[in-house]
Amino acid sequence: MTTSSSSSSLVDFCSWAASQGVISSLIPKESKGKGIGLFVPANLLSTDQDQDKQNQDTDNHDLLFVPSALLLSRSKVLNMDCPPLRKTLNLLGPDLVTERLALILFLLFGRLSAAQDHHGARSIPDKLTGSNTKIFWPYIASLPEVSTPVTLEPELVRGYLAGTLLLDSVCAKRTKLEGEFEQLSGNMAIFEHWPIKPTLTDFIWADATFWSRVLSFQSQWEGVDFQDDIPDDMHMVPFLDFANHASTPNIRWLVNKDGLHVVDNGLQQQKKKSTRDAPNSHLEAFLSYGSKPNTELLFLYGFLLHDNPTQFLTLAMPMDEEDPYYMPKAHALMRLGIPPRITLYMDKTDGPKDLVELCDGLWITAQSQLLLRIYALNEEDGLSAMIEEPDIQACAPLKIPDSDEDTEEMNLDGEDTLGRLVLTISGTKADTREDFEALIPAMEIYPVLVLRGLVLVANRVEYYVSRIMETGDKVQREEDIEIVRAVNFDADHESPERGGDITDLLANVNLADDPTSTQPLSEEERNELAAATSEQLKVEAQVSCLVSLMKAYRTEELSTLVEISNYLGEAQTKCLEESPFIQAYLASMQGDAGDE
């Protein structure tokens, strides 16, 4: 979710877009509760006859065309004629300048430069920006503030997302961004030669703007042989990136050599009905950002979908460090490329093609299934380990950078010279995925391994349920508006009272309120103050809305975890009741314990 761009910046942007060859039937304007969206007048095609004629060749009718010269990508940034930006890119080198980082650096430089021009301060000389760089300033000036849990004050986020999986992701992301900015601005000093140096807040804005607006073009390249000249995947597309998300989109986009084309995907039929019901209305055009759960929508974009059809959660699944086979299991998982986490899908259609059923109502990937099987194996099942070389490799645990969990990964550096720890099952080496997939299901004890896997996941889900429940008293209880003001304003300054037009609120403001002032505000100063105050109120309302969304999300995640827990509980009961082998195995285990 983004705050609204000012009306003047939108007007400037639309004029700029038209001058750069953008052709559009869509209009960017305020969308209630969604920031800026793209709209089409419902009466654009005023009669059924006109509409039928237009629909005869829908694919050739562009609702929006953005020329290739305006499609921003890493390659385009690398070719910018902006000396400070070019020096930064050269200092980093091509290996470090990823598609994301290239676009973030461009957004940063453009934001600072465009703001300098907008506020009437001394503009950055053209020789320091370059003609093919500065041409994008009206676009960057139109980009709104972004309001997501990552951009919000960390303490506020910790209060309202206490105990949730999302909080782990937000904290990890924030820490990663802070470390990256410190590395770039401190150790690498890549901003020292910039006319205006960015702050951490600027950097976080650029990252959030990138992820909330970027499009992946990779699907457009499927089946195309580019040989060595593979085009960029990630692009920012001025104008189209104002479009909001819907699970059922009514527009779609495609790319060819001349640029990006947006065509109808059901919008015409919606317009036909809308024209009958409200001839003068505007109909919003929606894209799909992809099948994403609310966790991802709130994390990346700052909004939630009510009754979101896509539901899945990713849990960290750390291995028990007390497991005698902790080290060889960790090595096996690393060689297989299996991370210590698992995603639980509540609808098979939401995940990749290799999903397998964990139990009634839950699906996981084949990779996650193998993770559970390896975790579940123990020495009594025939599990052992061997050293392929005479020396044992010493491996130091490494903290996973994107998780707050006590999950660890191992380091395989030097394995080829120091030896390899390899698991064996009933004396047979298991080193590849094919080995495990052939050996484990053939084991007599396999039904027990399935049950152990369910228990492992159930315990982890219960951990997250308990964590949310136990942190309930830590959720901040102040009124939203008071928290928002504490975050956004200095304690010595109060924002205007709500209600009434901003112009009215400022009607009696003059410099006489300041004992050091003797002159009333000029009209220009009053307008600037009104605009600034209006923007403050927008930010205040936006953050207040985000706070409410985080509170709602926390309740939703708890509900989803409880639902998953119920599925897992029913599955465990079913295994115990319907498997004679498991019953006999558990009875024998109890008998052995009694003998001891």
RODO-2510 file (C-alpha; in nm, 4 decimals, decimal comma):
residues 596
     n   res          X          Y          Z
     1     m     0,0000     0,0000     0,0000
     2     t     0,1349     0,3419    -0,0879
     3     t     0,0425     0,6922     0,0082
     4     s    -0,1017     0,9106    -0,2616
     5     s     0,1159     1,1161    -0,4897
     6     s     0,0242     1,4835    -0,4875
     7     s    -0,2142     1,5939    -0,7596
     8     s     0,0480     1,8277    -0,9048
     9     s     0,3095     1,5526    -0,9340
    10     l     0,0534     1,3294    -1,1057
    11     v    -0,0340     1,6027    -1,3536
    12     d     0,3350     1,6583    -1,4209
    13     f     0,3861     1,2857    -1,4592
    14     c     0,1010     1,2442    -1,7085
    15     s     0,2319     1,5343    -1,9167
    16     w     0,5802     1,3849    -1,9078
    17     a     0,4542     1,0375    -2,0007
    18     a     0,2679     1,1736    -2,3039
    19     s     0,5765     1,3664    -2,4152
    20     q     0,7822     1,0444    -2,3952
    21     g     0,5522     0,8453    -2,6219
    22     v     0,3234     0,6784    -2,3667
    23     i    -0,0230     0,6198    -2,5150
    24     s    -0,2961     0,5462    -2,2626
    25     s    -0,6704     0,5134    -2,2222
    26     l    -0,6046     0,4638    -1,8509
    27     i    -0,5971     0,7517    -1,6039
    28     p    -0,3987     0,7489    -1,2762
    29     k    -0,6142     0,8779    -0,9923
    30     e    -0,6943     0,8175    -0,6281
    31     s    -0,8354     0,4716    -0,5492
    32     k    -1,0251     0,4591    -0,2211
    33     g    -0,8050     0,2939     0,0402
    34     k    -0,5491     0,1845    -0,2193
    35     g    -0,3454     0,4919    -0,2984
    36     i    -0,3198     0,5684    -0,6692
    37     g    -0,4765     0,3305    -0,9210
    38     l    -0,5390     0,3225    -1,2949
    39     f    -0,8923     0,3935    -1,4176
    40     v    -1,0799     0,3977    -1,7455
    41     p    -1,3992     0,6005    -1,7973
    42     a    -1,6902     0,3573    -1,8096
    43     n    -1,8417     0,5507    -2,0994
    44     l    -1,5244     0,5362    -2,3105
    45     l    -1,7216     0,3068    -2,5401
    46     s    -2,0643     0,4601    -2,5140
    47     t    -2,2729     0,2088    -2,7099
    48     d    -2,2949    -0,1676    -2,7357
    49     q    -2,2306    -0,1350    -3,1098
    50     d    -1,9082     0,0549    -3,0473
    51     q    -1,8030    -0,1950    -2,7843
    52     d    -1,8734    -0,4965    -3,0062
    53     k    -1,6694    -0,3346    -3,2817
    54     q    -1,3818    -0,2729    -3,0426
    55     n    -1,3958    -0,6283    -2,9076
    56     q    -1,3556    -0,7755    -3,2564
    57     d    -0,9824    -0,7134    -3,2287
    58     t    -0,9168    -0,6726    -2,8562
    59     d    -0,5594    -0,7985    -2,8725
    60     n    -0,4659    -0,5146    -3,1082
    61     h    -0,6238    -0,2459    -2,8894
    62     d    -0,3759    -0,1165    -2,6335
    63     l    -0,5220     0,0290    -2,3179
    64     l    -0,1679     0,1436    -2,2457
    65     f     0,1558     0,1476    -2,4412
    66     v     0,4913     0,2263    -2,2753
    67     p     0,7813     0,2551    -2,5230
    68     s     1,0930     0,0474    -2,4647
    69     a     1,2972     0,3621    -2,3945
    70     l     1,1044     0,4043    -2,0661
    71     l     1,1402     0,0447    -1,9436
    72     l     1,3924     0,0701    -1,6604
    73     s     1,6321    -0,2209    -1,6079
    74     r     1,9865    -0,2951    -1,4955
    75     s     2,1217    -0,2648    -1,8498
    76     k     1,9597     0,0750    -1,8928
    77     v     2,1002     0,2003    -1,5614
    78     l     2,4494     0,0799    -1,6540
    79     n     2,4285     0,2931    -1,9706
    80     m     2,3134     0,6124    -1,7953
    81     d     2,5256     0,9204    -1,8665
    82     c     2,5273     1,0258    -1,5003
    83     p     2,8874     1,0658    -1,3725
    84     p     2,8178     1,0133    -0,9967
    85     l     2,6016     0,7084    -1,0637
    86     r     2,8454     0,5681    -1,3180
    87     k     3,1339     0,6086    -1,0703
    88     t     2,9338     0,4240    -0,8062
    89     l     2,8594     0,1376    -1,0435
    90     n     3,2261     0,1185    -1,1432
    91     l     3,3368     0,1099    -0,7790
    92     l     3,1029    -0,1805    -0,7113
    93     g     3,1919    -0,3703    -1,0267
    94     p     2,9560    -0,5736    -1,2472
    95     d     2,9532    -0,8780    -1,0188
    96     l     2,8047    -0,6817    -0,7271
    97     v     2,5608    -0,4725    -0,9303
    98     t     2,2574    -0,7004    -0,9359
    99     e     1,9371    -0,6067    -1,1150
   100     r     1,7881    -0,5011    -0,7826
   101     l     2,0859    -0,2947    -0,6681
   102     a     2,1195    -0,1162    -1,0031
   103     l     1,7568    -0,0023    -0,9922
   104     i     1,7744     0,0894    -0,6228
   105     l     2,0789     0,3104    -0,6796
   106     f     1,9036     0,4780    -0,9724
   107     l     1,5916     0,5397    -0,7623
   108     l     1,8040     0,6834    -0,4807
   109     f     1,9935     0,9255    -0,7004
   110     g     1,6762     1,0252    -0,8836
   111     r     1,4755     1,0767    -0,5630
   112     l     1,7367     1,3064    -0,4123
   113     s     1,7858     1,5004    -0,7357
   114     a     1,4143     1,5330    -0,8127
   115     a     1,3456     1,6523    -0,4568
   116     q     1,6203     1,9135    -0,4926
   117     d     1,4553     2,0487    -0,8074
   118     h     1,1030     2,0319    -0,6618
   119     h     1,1810     2,2323    -0,3481
   120     g     1,3396     2,5104    -0,5480
   121     a     1,6812     2,4548    -0,3989
   122     r     1,9908     2,4819    -0,6103
   123     s     1,9445     2,2127    -0,8733
   124     i     2,2107     1,9573    -0,9381
   125     p     2,3944     2,0651    -1,2568
   126     d     2,3007     1,8784    -1,5719
   127     k     2,6597     1,7688    -1,6145
   128     l     2,6223     1,5659    -1,2936
   129     t     2,2952     1,4025    -1,3956
   130     g     2,3117     1,3459    -1,7698
   131     s     2,0324     1,3912    -2,0207
   132     n     1,9184     1,0286    -2,0345
   133     t     1,9114     1,0135    -1,6540
   134     k     1,7344     1,3377    -1,5690
   135     i     1,4605     1,2576    -1,8173
   136     f     1,3175     1,0172    -1,5568
   137     w     1,2931     1,2747    -1,2764
   138     p     0,9167     1,3451    -1,3317
   139     y     0,8506     0,9716    -1,2992
   140     i     1,0545     0,9378    -0,9808
   141     a     0,8933     1,2522    -0,8357
   142     s     0,5534     1,0877    -0,8830
   143     l     0,6520     0,7793    -0,6839
   144     p     0,4746     0,7869    -0,3479
   145     e     0,5964     0,6955    -0,0049
   146     v     0,5681     0,3248     0,0664
   147     s     0,4094     0,2017     0,3861
   148     t     0,4884    -0,1590     0,4765
   149     p     0,5984    -0,3236     0,8027
   150     v     0,9585    -0,3046     0,6772
   151     t     0,9439     0,0745     0,6343
   152     l     0,7765     0,1354     0,9700
   153     e     0,9545     0,2031     1,2981
   154     p     1,0858    -0,1368     1,4254
   155     e     0,9491    -0,0939     1,7779
   156     l     0,5993    -0,0298     1,6470
   157     v     0,6206    -0,3383     1,4251
   158     r     0,7418    -0,5552     1,7131
   159     g     0,4408    -0,4515     1,9147
   160     y     0,1730    -0,5275     1,6593
   161     l     0,3298    -0,8340     1,4961
   162     a     0,4548    -0,9859     1,8203
   163     g     0,5102    -1,3601     1,7930
   164     t     0,4199    -1,3901     1,4250
   165     l     0,6127    -1,5487     1,1419
   166     l     0,5863    -1,2173     0,9585
   167     l     0,7729    -1,0394     1,2381
   168     d     1,0689    -1,2746     1,1852
   169     s     1,0739    -1,1841     0,8155
   170     v     1,0375    -0,8111     0,8795
   171     c     1,3150    -0,8017     1,1410
   172     a     1,5469    -1,0076     0,9206
   173     k     1,4771    -0,7816     0,6226
   174     r     1,5308    -0,4642     0,8245
   175     t     1,8587    -0,5967     0,9648
   176     k     1,9719    -0,6982     0,6177
   177     l     1,8935    -0,3535     0,4734
   178     e     2,0705    -0,1760     0,7589
   179     g     2,3783    -0,3948     0,7075
   180     e     2,3720    -0,3440     0,3319
   181     f     2,3433     0,0333     0,3651
   182     e     2,6243     0,0431     0,6193
   183     q     2,8418    -0,1620     0,3861
   184     l     2,7686     0,0602     0,0865
   185     s     2,7879     0,3965     0,2621
   186     g     3,0552     0,3115     0,5174
   187     n     3,3037     0,0437     0,4155
   188     m     3,2643     0,0957     0,0408
   189     a     3,1896     0,4705     0,0574
   190     i     3,0091     0,4607    -0,2756
   191     f     2,8008     0,7724    -0,1983
   192     e     3,0907     1,0025    -0,1050
   193     h     3,0980     1,1626    -0,4506
   194     w     2,7195     1,2137    -0,4755
   195     p     2,6003     1,5783    -0,4575
   196     i     2,3433     1,4692    -0,1975
   197     k     2,4075     1,1630     0,0166
   198     p     2,1179     0,9230     0,0895
   199     t     2,0103     0,8228     0,4364
   200     l     1,9046     0,4811     0,5604
   201     t     1,5426     0,5970     0,5281
   202     d     1,6037     0,6796     0,1621
   203     f     1,7623     0,3397     0,1070
   204     i     1,4717     0,1548     0,2697
   205     w     1,2280     0,3572     0,0565
   206     a     1,4169     0,2621    -0,2616
   207     d     1,4153    -0,1076    -0,1711
   208     a     1,0455    -0,1030    -0,0809
   209     t     0,9620     0,0897    -0,3987
   210     f     1,1562    -0,1605    -0,6080
   211     w     0,9844    -0,4692    -0,4648
   212     s     0,6374    -0,3126    -0,4665
   213     r     0,6553    -0,1990    -0,8315
   214     v     0,8994    -0,4227    -1,0212
   215     l     0,7784    -0,6593    -1,2948
   216     s     0,9464    -0,9843    -1,3958
   217     f     0,9791    -1,0150    -1,7734
   218     q     1,1184    -1,3677    -1,7555
   219     s     0,7904    -1,5307    -1,8560
   220     q     0,8031    -1,3279    -2,1774
   221     w     1,1326    -1,4904    -2,2759
   222     e     1,0182    -1,8542    -2,2494
   223     g     1,0949    -2,0447    -2,5679
   224     v     1,3155    -1,7657    -2,7053
   225     d     1,6787    -1,8526    -2,7812
   226     f     1,8868    -1,5489    -2,6862
   227     q     2,2171    -1,7407    -2,6915
   228     d     2,4621    -1,5264    -2,4910
   229     d     2,2606    -1,2039    -2,4937
   230     i     1,9990    -1,2798    -2,2276
   231     p     1,7813    -0,9737    -2,1556
   232     d     1,7163    -0,8388    -1,8073
   233     d     1,4377    -0,9947    -1,6041
   234     m     1,3428    -0,7221    -1,3556
   235     h     1,1958    -0,3989    -1,4945
   236     m     1,0210    -0,0925    -1,3605
   237     v     0,7476     0,0315    -1,5930
   238     p     0,6353     0,3939    -1,5518
   239     f     0,2557     0,4364    -1,5623
   240     l     0,1696     0,0659    -1,5414
   241     d     0,3176     0,0451    -1,1919
   242     f     0,0283     0,2544    -1,0594
   243     a    -0,2067    -0,0412    -1,1237
   244     n    -0,3425    -0,2089    -0,8103
   245     h    -0,3768    -0,5820    -0,7451
   246     a    -0,6784    -0,8095    -0,7733
   247     s    -0,7013    -1,1869    -0,7506
   248     t    -0,9013    -1,1742    -1,0743
   249     p    -0,7273    -0,9111    -1,2919
   250     n    -0,9086    -0,7332    -1,5750
   251     i    -0,5999    -0,6235    -1,7700
   252     r    -0,2816    -0,8023    -1,8760
   253     w     0,0509    -0,6957    -2,0232
   254     l     0,2933    -0,8251    -2,2832
   255     v     0,6302    -0,7097    -2,4120
   256     n     0,7819    -0,6915    -2,7580
   257     k     1,0665    -0,4975    -2,9186
   258     d     0,8868    -0,1626    -2,9275
   259     g     0,7772    -0,1651    -2,5646
   260     l     0,5127    -0,2872    -2,3204
   261     h     0,1475    -0,3218    -2,4210
   262     v    -0,1470    -0,3468    -2,1792
   263     v    -0,4596    -0,5109    -2,3196
   264     d    -0,8060    -0,6052    -2,2018
   265     n    -0,8528    -0,9103    -1,9807
   266     g    -1,2213    -0,8670    -1,8943
   267     l    -1,2277    -0,4909    -1,8466
   268     q    -1,4484    -0,4319    -2,1514
   269     q    -1,7256    -0,6520    -2,0160
   270     q    -1,7069    -0,4805    -1,6779
   271     k    -1,7241    -0,1427    -1,8506
   272     k    -2,0339    -0,2517    -2,0429
   273     k    -2,2202    -0,3246    -1,7207
   274     s    -2,0778    -0,0192    -1,5436
   275     t    -2,1891     0,2097    -1,8259
   276     r    -2,5475     0,0919    -1,7855
   277     d    -2,5414     0,1335    -1,4080
   278     a    -2,3404     0,4575    -1,3859
   279     p    -2,2639     0,6236    -1,7212
   280     n    -2,0266     0,8821    -1,5740
   281     s    -1,8275     0,6469    -1,3508
   282     h    -1,4664     0,5353    -1,3779
   283     l    -1,3754     0,1683    -1,3641
   284     e    -1,0475     0,0624    -1,2039
   285     a    -0,8062    -0,1551    -1,4026
   286     f    -0,6388    -0,4272    -1,1983
   287     l    -0,3305    -0,6395    -1,2488
   288     s    -0,2474    -0,9565    -1,0603
   289     y     0,0710    -0,9409    -0,8548
   290     g     0,0639    -1,3200    -0,8450
   291     s    -0,0886    -1,5801    -0,6149
   292     k     0,0476    -1,4501    -0,2855
   293     p    -0,0720    -1,5138     0,0703
   294     n    -0,1475    -1,2206     0,2972
   295     t     0,1898    -1,2673     0,4674
   296     e     0,3633    -1,1727     0,1436
   297     l     0,1130    -0,9039     0,0432
   298     l     0,1564    -0,7206     0,3733
   299     f     0,5338    -0,7686     0,3728
   300     l     0,5897    -0,6402     0,0169
   301     y     0,2972    -0,4079    -0,0521
   302     g     0,1396    -0,3126     0,2792
   303     f    -0,2140    -0,4440     0,2228
   304     l    -0,4254    -0,7513     0,2962
   305     l    -0,6925    -0,9267     0,0936
   306     h    -1,0099    -1,0191     0,2765
   307     d    -1,0777    -1,3907     0,2209
   308     n    -0,7540    -1,4272     0,0251
   309     p    -0,7872    -1,7549    -0,1708
   310     t    -0,4100    -1,8135    -0,1477
   311     q    -0,3060    -1,9532     0,1899
   312     f     0,0297    -2,0970     0,2825
   313     l     0,2861    -2,0454     0,5572
   314     t     0,6598    -2,1075     0,5648
   315     l     0,8013    -2,2373     0,8931
   316     a     1,1633    -2,2573     1,0010
   317     m     1,2405    -2,6240     1,0777
   318     p     1,5652    -2,6314     1,2762
   319     m     1,7198    -2,9711     1,3365
   320     d     1,7516    -3,0957     1,6932
   321     e     2,1107    -3,0174     1,7883
   322     e     2,0978    -3,3035     2,0388
   323     d     2,0521    -3,5483     1,7522
   324     p     2,3638    -3,7741     1,7467
   325     y     2,3544    -3,7530     1,3652
   326     y     2,3132    -3,3760     1,3552
   327     m     2,6369    -3,3195     1,1634
   328     p     2,6041    -3,5846     0,8890
   329     k     2,2349    -3,5016     0,8428
   330     a     2,3221    -3,1331     0,8038
   331     h     2,5895    -3,2187     0,5482
   332     a     2,3494    -3,4404     0,3546
   333     l     2,0856    -3,1651     0,3425
   334     m     2,3395    -2,9097     0,2238
   335     r     2,4589    -3,1326    -0,0574
   336     l     2,0960    -3,1878    -0,1560
   337     g     2,0307    -2,8124    -0,1482
   338     i     1,7477    -2,8460     0,1065
   339     p     1,7141    -2,5481     0,3458
   340     p     1,5874    -2,6035     0,7037
   341     r     1,2349    -2,4730     0,6447
   342     i     0,9063    -2,6042     0,5165
   343     t     0,6096    -2,4406     0,3416
   344     l     0,2618    -2,5723     0,4233
   345     y     0,0077    -2,5208     0,1440
   346     m    -0,3644    -2,5352     0,2184
   347     d    -0,4527    -2,5551    -0,1513
   348     k    -0,2544    -2,7727    -0,3907
   349     t    -0,2966    -2,5223    -0,6747
   350     d    -0,1065    -2,2514    -0,4832
   351     g     0,2294    -2,4266    -0,4946
   352     p     0,4747    -2,5746    -0,7457
   353     k     0,3996    -2,8839    -0,9493
   354     d     0,5883    -3,1242    -0,7204
   355     l     0,3550    -3,0862    -0,4206
   356     v     0,2786    -3,4014    -0,2241
   357     e     0,0119    -3,4514     0,0390
   358     l     0,1358    -3,4260     0,3946
   359     c    -0,2098    -3,5058     0,5291
   360     d    -0,5721    -3,4219     0,4531
   361     g    -0,5840    -3,0465     0,3882
   362     l    -0,2070    -2,9854     0,3740
   363     w     0,0542    -3,0168     0,0980
   364     i     0,4311    -2,9752     0,0948
   365     t     0,7020    -2,9986    -0,1704
   366     a     0,8836    -3,3246    -0,2396
   367     q     1,1959    -3,1509    -0,1080
   368     s     1,0251    -3,0737     0,2236
   369     q     0,9006    -3,4315     0,2442
   370     l     1,2585    -3,5553     0,2121
   371     l     1,3673    -3,3099     0,4830
   372     l     1,1129    -3,4589     0,7242
   373     r     1,2182    -3,8152     0,6415
   374     i     1,5842    -3,7400     0,7074
   375     y     1,4987    -3,5567     1,0308
   376     a     1,2890    -3,8544     1,1433
   377     l     1,5559    -4,1228     1,0913
   378     n     1,7531    -4,2470     1,3901
   379     e     2,0071    -4,5135     1,4750
   380     e     1,7441    -4,7713     1,5753
   381     d     1,6061    -4,7487     1,2186
   382     g     1,9395    -4,8508     1,0679
   383     l     2,0805    -4,5030     1,0250
   384     s     2,4558    -4,4615     1,0439
   385     a     2,7308    -4,2491     0,8937
   386     m     3,0613    -4,3012     0,7222
   387     i     3,3670    -4,0919     0,6450
   388     e     3,4772    -4,1206     0,2865
   389     e     3,8217    -3,9756     0,3620
   390     p     4,0480    -4,0357     0,6613
   391     d     4,0062    -3,6854     0,8064
   392     i     3,6835    -3,5486     0,9491
   393     q     3,5930    -3,2009     0,8333
   394     a     3,5515    -2,9427     1,1090
   395     c     3,2360    -2,7400     1,0341
   396     a     3,1312    -2,4264     1,2147
   397     p     2,7578    -2,3448     1,2417
   398     l     2,6496    -2,0305     1,0585
   399     k     2,3466    -1,8245     1,1560
   400     i     2,0936    -1,7964     0,8727
   401     p     2,0778    -1,4237     0,7875
   402     d     1,7065    -1,4177     0,6987
   403     s     1,5702    -1,5775     1,0155
   404     d     1,5386    -1,4944     1,3834
   405     e     1,5116    -1,8639     1,4608
   406     d     1,7897    -2,0692     1,6191
   407     t     1,8244    -2,2478     1,2867
   408     e     2,1769    -2,3237     1,1743
   409     e     2,3456    -2,4275     0,8561
   410     m     2,6866    -2,5841     0,8228
   411     n     2,9834    -2,4969     0,6091
   412     l     3,1049    -2,7507     0,3547
   413     d     3,4191    -2,5594     0,2575
   414     g     3,7133    -2,7942     0,2259
   415     e     3,5016    -3,1077     0,2120
   416     d     3,6877    -3,2387    -0,0929
   417     t     4,0193    -3,2366     0,0878
   418     l     3,9152    -3,2957     0,4493
   419     g     3,6609    -3,5710     0,3889
   420     r     3,2878    -3,6152     0,3515
   421     l     3,0412    -3,7204     0,6197
   422     v     2,7890    -3,9439     0,4465
   423     l     2,4735    -4,1058     0,5837
   424     t     2,4083    -4,4756     0,5393
   425     i     2,0772    -4,6586     0,5713
   426     s     2,1060    -5,0269     0,6652
   427     g     2,4653    -5,0190     0,5452
   428     t     2,3860    -4,8596     0,2062
   429     k     2,5340    -4,5178     0,1323
   430     a     2,2722    -4,2453     0,0816
   431     d     2,4290    -3,9429    -0,0828
   432     t     2,1923    -3,8288    -0,3583
   433     r     1,8224    -3,7508    -0,3667
   434     e     1,7672    -4,0640    -0,5720
   435     d     1,9421    -4,2682    -0,3016
   436     f     1,7143    -4,1389    -0,0264
   437     e     1,3984    -4,1639    -0,2362
   438     a     1,4772    -4,5256    -0,3157
   439     l     1,5923    -4,6362     0,0311
   440     i     1,3567    -4,4640     0,2764
   441     p     1,0141    -4,5678     0,1351
   442     a     1,1390    -4,9278     0,1135
   443     m     1,2111    -4,9424     0,4867
   444     e     0,9798    -5,1556     0,6972
   445     i     0,9574    -4,8735     0,9485
   446     y     0,8474    -4,6214     0,6849
   447     p     0,4923    -4,5755     0,8305
   448     v     0,6543    -4,4713     1,1582
   449     l     0,8731    -4,2196     0,9753
   450     v     0,5582    -4,0682     0,8233
   451     l     0,4084    -4,0316     1,1706
   452     r     0,7293    -3,8823     1,3083
   453     g     0,7236    -3,6273     1,0273
   454     l     0,3705    -3,5237     1,1214
   455     v     0,4765    -3,4900     1,4843
   456     l     0,7777    -3,2773     1,3897
   457     v     0,5611    -3,0351     1,1925
   458     a     0,2866    -3,0341     1,4564
   459     n     0,5382    -2,9473     1,7279
   460     r     0,6714    -2,6625     1,5201
   461     v     0,3234    -2,5266     1,4509
   462     e     0,2423    -2,5502     1,8194
   463     y     0,5588    -2,3546     1,8963
   464     y     0,4406    -2,0682     1,6753
   465     v     0,0879    -2,0808     1,8191
   466     s     0,2283    -2,0606     2,1709
   467     r     0,4620    -1,7795     2,0742
   468     i     0,1757    -1,5625     1,9518
   469     m    -0,0365    -1,6448     2,2556
   470     e     0,2455    -1,5745     2,5003
   471     t     0,3307    -1,2391     2,3445
   472     g    -0,0280    -1,1172     2,3494
   473     d     0,0349    -0,8913     2,6496
   474     k     0,3220    -0,7236     2,4627
   475     v     0,1003    -0,5822     2,1894
   476     q     0,0823    -0,2060     2,2216
   477     r    -0,2573    -0,0826     2,3325
   478     e    -0,2376     0,2904     2,2767
   479     e    -0,4774     0,4501     2,0360
   480     d    -0,3525     0,4211     1,6776
   481     i    -0,3484     0,7936     1,6212
   482     e    -0,1311     0,8568     1,9272
   483     i     0,1217     0,5976     1,8159
   484     v     0,1282     0,7379     1,4653
   485     r     0,1934     1,0882     1,5908
   486     a     0,4725     0,9612     1,8145
   487     v     0,6336     0,7948     1,5143
   488     n     0,5951     1,0746     1,2626
   489     f     0,6164     1,4007     1,4509
   490     d     0,8478     1,5667     1,6973
   491     a     0,7178     1,5787     2,0506
   492     d     0,7368     1,9578     2,0509
   493     h     0,5051     1,9950     1,7494
   494     e     0,1401     1,9074     1,7316
   495     s    -0,0394     1,8362     1,4044
   496     p    -0,3632     2,0240     1,3295
   497     e    -0,6846     1,8950     1,4754
   498     r    -0,8783     1,6626     1,2464
   499     g    -1,1837     1,7882     1,0648
   500     g    -1,2343     2,0645     0,8142
   501     d    -1,0329     2,1641     0,5124
   502     i    -0,6583     2,2111     0,5538
   503     t    -0,6892     2,5625     0,4141
   504     d    -0,9423     2,6443     0,6877
   505     l    -0,7193     2,4914     0,9520
   506     l    -0,4386     2,7210     0,8481
   507     a    -0,6527     3,0307     0,7947
   508     n    -0,5437     3,1868     1,1217
   509     v    -0,1835     3,0703     1,1144
   510     n     0,0674     3,3541     1,1007
   511     l     0,4135     3,4205     1,2172
   512     a     0,2797     3,6259     1,5079
   513     d     0,2270     3,2935     1,6851
   514     d     0,6045     3,2806     1,6965
   515     p     0,7311     3,5489     1,9367
   516     t     1,0345     3,6042     1,7180
   517     s     0,8164     3,6800     1,4129
   518     t     0,6535     4,0077     1,3190
   519     q     0,5164     3,9383     0,9704
   520     p     0,2214     3,7210     0,8659
   521     l     0,2797     3,4320     0,6303
   522     s     0,2841     3,5156     0,2633
   523     e     0,0412     3,3377     0,0329
   524     e     0,3248     3,1244    -0,1034
   525     e     0,4358     3,0281     0,2480
   526     r     0,0779     2,9496     0,3473
   527     n     0,0418     2,7242     0,0421
   528     e     0,3664     2,5466     0,1216
   529     l     0,2590     2,4971     0,4833
   530     a    -0,0826     2,3697     0,3727
   531     a     0,0801     2,1238     0,1327
   532     a     0,3262     2,0037     0,3968
   533     t     0,0542     1,9619     0,6573
   534     s    -0,1664     1,7799     0,4088
   535     e     0,1169     1,5366     0,3356
   536     q     0,1708     1,4845     0,7098
   537     l    -0,1938     1,3967     0,7569
   538     k    -0,1779     1,1543     0,4646
   539     v     0,1224     0,9817     0,6174
   540     e    -0,0505     0,9746     0,9551
   541     a    -0,3610     0,8151     0,8074
   542     q    -0,1547     0,5687     0,6066
   543     v     0,0491     0,4496     0,9042
   544     s    -0,2665     0,4285     1,1142
   545     c    -0,4182     0,2057     0,8461
   546     l    -0,1049    -0,0112     0,8409
   547     v    -0,1196    -0,0518     1,2183
   548     s    -0,4759    -0,1798     1,1859
   549     l    -0,3685    -0,4190     0,9119
   550     m    -0,0872    -0,5593     1,1260
   551     k    -0,3292    -0,6191     1,4130
   552     a    -0,5669    -0,7964     1,1752
   553     y    -0,2848    -1,0017     1,0251
   554     r    -0,1687    -1,1225     1,3670
   555     t    -0,5163    -1,2573     1,4370
   556     e    -0,5315    -1,4149     1,0920
   557     e    -0,1959    -1,5915     1,1272
   558     l    -0,2946    -1,7355     1,4625
   559     s    -0,6198    -1,8628     1,3125
   560     t    -0,4343    -2,0227     1,0197
   561     l    -0,1834    -2,1916     1,2501
   562     v    -0,4628    -2,3323     1,4635
   563     e    -0,6358    -2,4658     1,1520
   564     i    -0,3118    -2,6291     1,0381
   565     s    -0,2627    -2,7728     1,3864
   566     n    -0,6071    -2,9316     1,3686
   567     y    -0,5247    -3,0952     1,0337
   568     l    -0,2023    -3,2359     1,1750
   569     g    -0,3724    -3,3599     1,4910
   570     e    -0,6365    -3,5432     1,2900
   571     a    -0,3665    -3,6948     1,0689
   572     q    -0,1710    -3,8260     1,3679
   573     t    -0,4847    -3,9813     1,5118
   574     k    -0,5622    -4,1427     1,1778
   575     c    -0,2106    -4,2931     1,1571
   576     l    -0,2361    -4,4343     1,5068
   577     e    -0,5828    -4,5825     1,4537
   578     e    -0,5427    -4,7186     1,1006
   579     s    -0,1875    -4,8556     1,0924
   580     p    -0,1401    -5,1956     1,2638
   581     f     0,2333    -5,1624     1,2084
   582     i     0,2509    -4,8347     1,4001
   583     q     0,0404    -4,9784     1,6801
   584     a     0,2688    -5,2800     1,7053
   585     y     0,5807    -5,0636     1,6887
   586     l     0,4609    -4,8335     1,9669
   587     a     0,3597    -5,1312     2,1776
   588     s     0,7050    -5,2834     2,1390
   589     m     0,8679    -4,9529     2,2311
   590     q     0,6545    -4,9311     2,5449
   591     g     0,7442    -5,2901     2,6296
   592     d     1,1151    -5,2193     2,5928
   593     a     1,0803    -4,9140     2,8158
   594     g     0,8991    -5,1226     3,0793
   595     d     1,1715    -5,3867     3,0774
   596     e     1,4319    -5,1213     3,1437
***
